[in-house]
């Protein structure tokens, strides 16, 4: 990854995160032994697919946009976030899911991925026009709901 991103590149990273999340949850459905876990994973996979569409809409609108006063510092921050976040790399969702040995491990990984996504999307808001923040805030709210669902599922195992 380069050290400098445009707003469109940040949105493209968000799309990749959601694709990997979708693939991860779909793969977990097949591996899970518990119907409740399968149901939650199915729901989460569908939601990640909806997020892909939302971010694609933003990508169609977004233009290179960053106030010069904090552009370099902010872009370095986003670069650091993306470098450390495995779901920004292409086609990693399925690969990671194949290594999952138990429902509990899959749930814990999902919890970690949802937390990372929330942090990334909060940072992403600075790279897109203000009128697109509503969509990103909705995705963040849904990711927080996903996190709660996974935490509840973990308690139920």
Backbone as JSON, one array per atom type, in Angstrom:
{
  "sequence": "XXXXXXXXXXXXXXXXXXXXXXXXXXXXXXXXXXXXXXXXXXXXXXXXXXXXXXXXXXXXXXXXXXXXXXXXXXXXXXXXXXXXXXXXXXXXXXXXXXXXXXXXXXXXXXXXXXXXXXXXXXXXXXXXXXXXXXXXXXXXXXXXXXXXXXXXXXXXX",
  "N": [[0.83, -1.18, 0.0], [0.41, 2.23, -0.7], [1.66, 5.25, 0.85], [0.0, 7.37, 0.69], [-3.36, 8.09, 0.3], [-6.18, 8.58, -1.81], [-9.5, 9.91, -1.42], [-11.22, 8.25, -2.81], [-9.75, 5.89, -2.92], [-9.74, 5.15, -0.25], [-12.44, 4.61, 0.12], [-12.62, 2.47, -1.63], [-11.06, 0.63, -0.21], [-12.78, 0.24, 1.94], [-14.86, -1.08, 0.63], [-13.52, -3.43, -0.04], [-13.03, -4.44, 2.53], [-15.66, -5.02, 3.32], [-16.37, -6.95, 1.38], [-14.59, -9.01, 2.06], [-15.5, -9.5, 4.65], [-18.11, -10.39, 4.11], [-17.52, -12.76, 2.64], [-16.11, -14.16, 4.6], [-18.1, -14.59, 6.61], [-19.99, -16.09, 5.12], [-18.48, -18.39, 4.62], [-18.17, -19.31, 7.22], [-20.74, -20.16, 7.84], [-20.96, -22.65, 6.63], [-19.12, -24.08, 8.09], [-20.0, -24.07, 10.68], [-21.49, -25.68, 13.5], [-23.72, -25.13, 14.91], [-27.09, -24.21, 14.79], [-28.04, -21.6, 15.55], [-25.71, -20.04, 15.39], [-25.18, -20.36, 12.66], [-27.39, -19.02, 11.63], [-26.94, -16.37, 12.53], [-24.47, -15.84, 11.26], [-25.29, -16.0, 8.58], [-27.07, -13.82, 8.45], [-25.24, -11.72, 8.98], [-23.52, -11.94, 6.77], [-25.23, -11.23, 4.66], [-25.8, -8.6, 5.41], [-23.24, -7.45, 5.17], [-23.0, -7.56, 2.42], [-24.92, -5.65, 1.72], [-23.64, -3.39, 2.68], [-21.51, -3.22, 0.93], [-22.81, -2.36, -1.4], [-23.7, 0.16, -0.51], [-21.26, 1.51, -0.09], [-20.28, 1.43, -2.68], [-22.04, 3.19, -3.89], [-21.22, 5.56, -2.64], [-18.63, 5.67, -3.65], [-19.14, 6.23, -6.31], [-19.78, 8.89, -6.12], [-17.83, 10.24, -4.68], [-15.04, 12.46, -4.64], [-11.62, 13.39, -4.96], [-10.78, 14.6, -1.9], [-9.69, 16.4, 0.67], [-9.01, 18.53, 3.28], [-6.2, 20.67, 3.18], [-4.91, 21.27, 5.56], [-4.72, 19.11, 7.31], [-4.13, 16.93, 5.76], [-1.77, 15.29, 5.1], [-1.05, 14.15, 7.59], [-3.44, 12.87, 8.29], [-3.82, 11.09, 6.12], [-1.61, 9.43, 6.46], [-2.35, 8.26, 8.86], [-4.67, 6.81, 8.03], [-3.41, 5.1, 6.26], [-1.82, 3.63, 8.02], [-3.85, 2.37, 9.5], [-5.03, 0.79, 7.5], [-2.9, -0.82, 6.66], [-2.49, -2.44, 8.87], [-4.8, -3.87, 8.99], [-6.17, -6.77, 8.14], [-8.38, -7.37, 6.53], [-8.43, -5.51, 4.51], [-6.99, -6.45, 2.48], [-7.11, -8.1, -0.64], [-9.39, -10.79, -1.14], [-9.17, -12.18, 1.35], [-11.04, -12.97, 3.24], [-12.34, -15.52, 2.89], [-10.1, -17.2, 2.98], [-9.15, -16.81, 5.6], [-11.38, -17.74, 7.04], [-11.31, -20.45, 6.41], [-9.34, -21.39, 8.06], [-10.44, -21.41, 10.54], [-11.18, -23.15, 13.47], [-13.26, -23.66, 15.22], [-16.63, -22.79, 16.26], [-16.55, -20.86, 18.27], [-13.99, -19.72, 17.89], [-14.38, -18.6, 15.34], [-16.41, -16.75, 15.91], [-15.05, -15.06, 17.7], [-13.08, -14.05, 15.99], [-14.73, -12.72, 14.19], [-15.76, -10.75, 15.91], [-13.44, -9.26, 16.39], [-12.91, -8.35, 13.76], [-15.18, -6.8, 13.25], [-14.88, -4.76, 15.14], [-12.49, -3.58, 14.22], [-13.4, -2.67, 11.75], [-15.24, -0.69, 12.47], [-13.55, 1.25, 13.6], [-12.01, 1.88, 11.33], [-14.0, 2.92, 9.59], [-14.89, 5.13, 11.01], [-12.64, 6.76, 10.83], [-12.61, 7.03, 8.08], [-14.58, 8.85, 7.47], [-13.48, 11.38, 7.37], [-12.4, 11.52, 4.9], [-14.28, 11.66, 2.97], [-16.93, 13.52, 1.34], [-18.99, 15.62, 3.4], [-21.74, 15.28, 3.05], [-21.96, 12.58, 2.62], [-21.59, 11.36, 5.01], [-23.79, 10.49, 6.46], [-24.5, 8.01, 5.34], [-22.19, 6.51, 5.92], [-22.27, 6.67, 8.71], [-24.58, 5.18, 9.17], [-23.72, 2.65, 8.31], [-21.7, 2.25, 10.22], [-23.29, 2.14, 12.54], [-24.66, -0.22, 11.99], [-22.53, -2.01, 11.95], [-21.82, -1.89, 14.63], [-24.1, -3.04, 15.71], [-23.79, -5.61, 14.64], [-21.52, -6.36, 16.04], [-22.56, -6.45, 18.66], [-24.39, -8.56, 18.27], [-22.66, -10.7, 17.74], [-21.24, -10.78, 20.16], [-23.35, -11.47, 21.9], [-23.96, -13.97, 20.82], [-21.61, -15.32, 21.39], [-21.74, -15.4, 24.19], [-23.86, -17.12, 24.41], [-22.9, -19.6, 23.67]],
  "CA": [[0.0, 0.0, 0.0], [1.15, 3.49, -0.69], [1.49, 6.03, 2.06], [-0.98, 8.42, 0.48], [-4.59, 7.62, -0.31], [-7.23, 9.53, -2.16], [-10.77, 9.54, -0.8], [-11.78, 7.1, -3.54], [-9.0, 4.69, -2.52], [-10.22, 4.78, 1.08], [-13.75, 3.97, -0.08], [-12.34, 1.15, -2.22], [-10.64, -0.22, 0.9], [-13.99, -0.11, 2.68], [-15.54, -2.1, -0.17], [-12.75, -4.68, 0.12], [-13.31, -4.92, 3.9], [-17.0, -5.61, 3.33], [-16.33, -8.19, 0.59], [-13.93, -10.02, 2.87], [-16.42, -9.83, 5.73], [-19.17, -11.22, 3.52], [-16.96, -14.09, 2.33], [-15.78, -14.78, 5.88], [-19.32, -15.08, 7.26], [-20.56, -17.18, 4.32], [-17.68, -19.6, 4.86], [-18.44, -19.8, 8.58], [-22.03, -20.86, 7.83], [-20.7, -24.04, 6.25], [-18.28, -24.72, 9.1], [-20.65, -24.03, 11.98], [-22.27, -26.83, 13.93], [-24.85, -24.66, 15.68], [-28.05, -23.48, 13.96], [-28.1, -20.19, 15.9], [-24.52, -19.42, 14.82], [-25.38, -20.31, 11.21], [-28.37, -17.96, 11.38], [-26.28, -15.07, 12.72], [-23.48, -15.69, 10.18], [-26.05, -15.72, 7.35], [-27.53, -12.44, 8.56], [-24.09, -10.83, 8.87], [-23.04, -11.99, 5.38], [-26.17, -10.43, 3.86], [-25.58, -7.19, 5.77], [-21.98, -6.99, 4.57], [-23.32, -7.33, 1.01], [-25.6, -4.35, 1.63], [-22.63, -2.35, 2.9], [-20.76, -3.1, -0.32], [-23.6, -1.5, -2.29], [-23.69, 1.52, 0.03], [-19.96, 2.1, -0.36], [-20.17, 1.64, -4.13], [-22.75, 4.44, -4.18], [-20.33, 6.65, -2.22], [-17.5, 5.71, -4.58], [-19.6, 6.9, -7.53], [-19.93, 10.32, -5.85], [-16.67, 10.85, -4.01], [-13.94, 13.03, -5.41], [-10.47, 13.6, -4.08], [-11.24, 15.63, -0.98], [-9.09, 16.49, 2.0], [-8.44, 19.86, 3.56], [-4.74, 20.62, 3.21], [-4.38, 21.47, 6.91], [-4.39, 17.85, 7.98], [-4.13, 15.88, 4.76], [-0.66, 14.33, 5.21], [-1.17, 13.41, 8.86], [-4.62, 12.01, 8.2], [-3.58, 10.01, 5.17], [-0.69, 8.49, 7.12], [-3.18, 7.54, 9.84], [-5.48, 5.84, 7.3], [-2.48, 4.11, 5.74], [-1.49, 2.76, 9.14], [-5.01, 1.54, 9.79], [-5.25, -0.2, 6.45], [-1.79, -1.78, 6.65], [-2.65, -3.37, 9.98], [-6.11, -4.52, 8.94], [-6.04, -7.84, 7.15], [-9.52, -7.41, 5.63], [-8.27, -4.59, 3.39], [-6.28, -7.19, 1.44], [-8.05, -8.82, -1.49], [-9.71, -12.22, -1.02], [-8.69, -12.81, 2.59], [-12.13, -13.44, 4.09], [-12.5, -16.97, 2.76], [-8.85, -17.82, 3.43], [-9.14, -16.78, 7.07], [-12.44, -18.61, 7.53], [-10.91, -21.85, 6.25], [-8.46, -21.74, 9.17], [-11.22, -21.41, 11.78], [-11.31, -24.51, 13.99], [-14.47, -23.82, 16.03], [-17.56, -21.67, 16.22], [-16.05, -19.84, 19.18], [-12.89, -19.01, 17.23], [-14.98, -17.8, 14.28], [-17.11, -15.63, 16.54], [-14.04, -14.14, 18.22], [-12.48, -13.36, 14.84], [-15.74, -11.79, 13.71], [-15.77, -9.63, 16.85], [-12.25, -8.45, 16.1], [-13.06, -7.71, 12.46], [-16.2, -5.76, 13.36], [-14.27, -3.64, 15.87], [-11.55, -2.93, 13.3], [-14.19, -1.99, 10.72], [-15.8, 0.52, 13.08], [-12.46, 2.22, 13.69], [-11.67, 2.3, 9.97], [-15.07, 3.74, 9.02], [-14.88, 6.41, 11.72], [-11.58, 7.52, 10.19], [-12.95, 7.24, 6.68], [-15.48, 10.0, 7.32], [-12.71, 12.59, 7.07], [-11.94, 11.47, 3.52], [-15.4, 11.77, 2.03], [-17.73, 14.73, 1.56], [-19.87, 15.6, 4.57], [-23.07, 14.77, 2.72], [-21.91, 11.11, 2.6], [-21.4, 10.87, 6.38], [-24.99, 9.79, 6.91], [-24.39, 6.61, 4.91], [-21.13, 5.88, 6.7], [-22.78, 6.53, 10.08], [-25.52, 4.05, 9.16], [-22.91, 1.43, 8.25], [-21.07, 2.11, 11.53], [-24.33, 1.68, 13.46], [-24.92, -1.63, 11.69], [-21.36, -2.78, 12.4], [-21.95, -1.97, 16.09], [-25.13, -4.05, 15.95], [-23.15, -6.9, 14.35], [-20.64, -6.63, 17.17], [-23.42, -6.89, 19.77], [-24.93, -9.88, 17.94], [-21.59, -11.68, 17.92], [-20.99, -10.88, 21.6], [-24.45, -12.25, 22.46], [-23.79, -15.34, 20.36], [-20.5, -15.87, 22.16], [-22.25, -15.68, 25.53], [-24.8, -18.23, 24.31], [-22.24, -20.89, 23.37]],
  "C": [[0.87, 1.24, 0.0], [0.87, 4.25, 0.6], [0.42, 7.11, 1.9], [-2.17, 7.84, -0.26], [-5.42, 8.8, -0.77], [-8.49, 9.06, -1.46], [-11.34, 8.3, -1.5], [-11.05, 5.81, -3.17], [-9.43, 4.22, -1.13], [-11.58, 4.09, 0.98], [-13.56, 2.59, -0.71], [-11.85, 0.16, -1.17], [-11.85, -0.67, 1.72], [-14.78, -1.19, 1.94], [-14.83, -3.45, -0.01], [-12.99, -5.28, 1.51], [-14.66, -5.63, 3.92], [-17.06, -6.89, 2.51], [-15.7, -9.32, 1.4], [-14.81, -10.45, 4.05], [-17.54, -10.74, 5.25], [-18.67, -12.64, 3.27], [-16.64, -14.86, 3.6], [-17.03, -15.38, 6.52], [-19.99, -16.19, 6.45], [-19.79, -18.48, 4.53], [-17.95, -20.17, 6.24], [-19.78, -20.54, 8.67], [-21.8, -22.34, 7.59], [-19.94, -24.8, 7.32], [-18.98, -24.87, 10.45], [-21.48, -25.28, 12.25], [-23.56, -26.42, 14.64], [-25.79, -23.82, 14.82], [-28.12, -21.97, 14.28], [-26.9, -19.44, 15.33], [-24.67, -19.31, 13.3], [-26.34, -19.18, 10.83], [-27.73, -16.57, 11.49], [-25.26, -14.83, 11.6], [-24.17, -15.37, 8.86], [-26.51, -14.26, 7.33], [-26.37, -11.46, 8.34], [-23.54, -10.8, 7.44], [-23.93, -11.13, 4.48], [-25.98, -8.94, 4.14], [-24.3, -6.65, 5.16], [-22.19, -6.74, 3.08], [-24.03, -6.01, 0.79], [-24.61, -3.2, 1.81], [-21.79, -2.15, 1.64], [-21.5, -2.16, -1.27], [-23.6, -0.05, -1.82], [-22.36, 2.21, -0.28], [-19.73, 2.3, -1.85], [-20.9, 2.9, -4.54], [-21.89, 5.64, -3.8], [-19.18, 6.8, -3.21], [-17.89, 6.41, -5.88], [-19.63, 8.42, -7.35], [-18.63, 10.98, -5.43], [-15.64, 11.37, -5.02], [-12.79, 13.22, -4.44], [-10.77, 14.82, -3.21], [-10.54, 15.49, 0.36], [-8.59, 17.91, 2.21], [-6.94, 19.75, 3.75], [-4.18, 20.69, 4.62], [-4.04, 20.17, 7.63], [-4.23, 16.69, 7.02], [-3.01, 14.86, 4.97], [-0.77, 13.5, 6.47], [-2.33, 12.42, 8.8], [-4.38, 10.84, 7.27], [-2.59, 8.99, 5.71], [-1.43, 7.64, 8.14], [-4.0, 6.45, 9.13], [-4.59, 4.74, 6.7], [-2.1, 3.12, 6.84], [-2.64, 1.84, 9.51], [-5.16, 0.43, 8.76], [-4.13, -1.24, 6.4], [-1.95, -2.83, 7.74], [-3.94, -4.16, 9.94], [-6.14, -5.52, 7.79], [-7.19, -7.84, 6.14], [-9.45, -6.36, 4.52], [-7.53, -5.26, 2.24], [-7.26, -8.04, 0.66], [-8.14, -10.3, -1.14], [-9.18, -12.88, 0.25], [-9.8, -13.39, 3.45], [-12.29, -14.95, 4.07], [-11.27, -17.7, 3.29], [-8.79, -17.89, 4.95], [-10.19, -17.73, 7.63], [-12.06, -20.08, 7.43], [-10.0, -22.32, 7.39], [-9.18, -21.83, 10.51], [-11.48, -22.86, 12.21], [-12.59, -24.74, 14.8], [-15.37, -22.61, 15.85], [-17.05, -20.53, 17.1], [-14.92, -19.04, 18.53], [-13.43, -18.11, 16.11], [-15.69, -16.57, 14.82], [-16.11, -14.6, 17.04], [-13.34, -13.38, 17.09], [-13.46, -12.33, 14.28], [-15.83, -10.55, 14.6], [-14.6, -8.69, 16.57], [-12.4, -7.7, 14.79], [-14.09, -6.59, 12.52], [-15.64, -4.54, 14.09], [-13.32, -2.86, 14.96], [-12.3, -2.13, 12.23], [-14.75, -0.68, 11.25], [-14.73, 1.61, 13.15], [-12.11, 2.76, 12.31], [-12.72, 3.25, 9.41], [-15.18, 5.09, 9.73], [-13.8, 7.31, 11.1], [-11.91, 7.9, 8.76], [-13.81, 8.49, 6.48], [-14.73, 11.29, 6.97], [-12.29, 12.64, 5.61], [-13.05, 11.65, 2.51], [-16.2, 13.04, 2.33], [-18.72, 14.55, 2.71], [-21.24, 15.03, 4.25], [-23.11, 13.24, 2.61], [-21.76, 10.52, 4.0], [-22.61, 10.1, 6.89], [-24.92, 8.3, 6.55], [-23.34, 5.88, 5.74], [-21.58, 5.68, 8.15], [-23.77, 5.38, 10.2], [-24.76, 2.73, 9.13], [-22.23, 1.2, 9.61], [-22.08, 1.6, 12.55], [-24.63, 0.2, 13.24], [-23.75, -2.5, 12.13], [-21.39, -2.93, 13.93], [-23.01, -3.0, 16.48], [-24.56, -5.44, 15.69], [-22.26, -7.31, 15.52], [-21.45, -7.13, 18.36], [-23.98, -8.29, 19.51], [-23.88, -10.97, 18.14], [-21.25, -11.86, 19.41], [-22.09, -11.69, 22.29], [-24.34, -13.72, 22.07], [-22.68, -16.03, 21.15], [-20.96, -16.24, 23.57], [-23.15, -16.92, 25.53], [-24.16, -19.58, 24.02], [-21.84, -21.62, 24.63]]
}
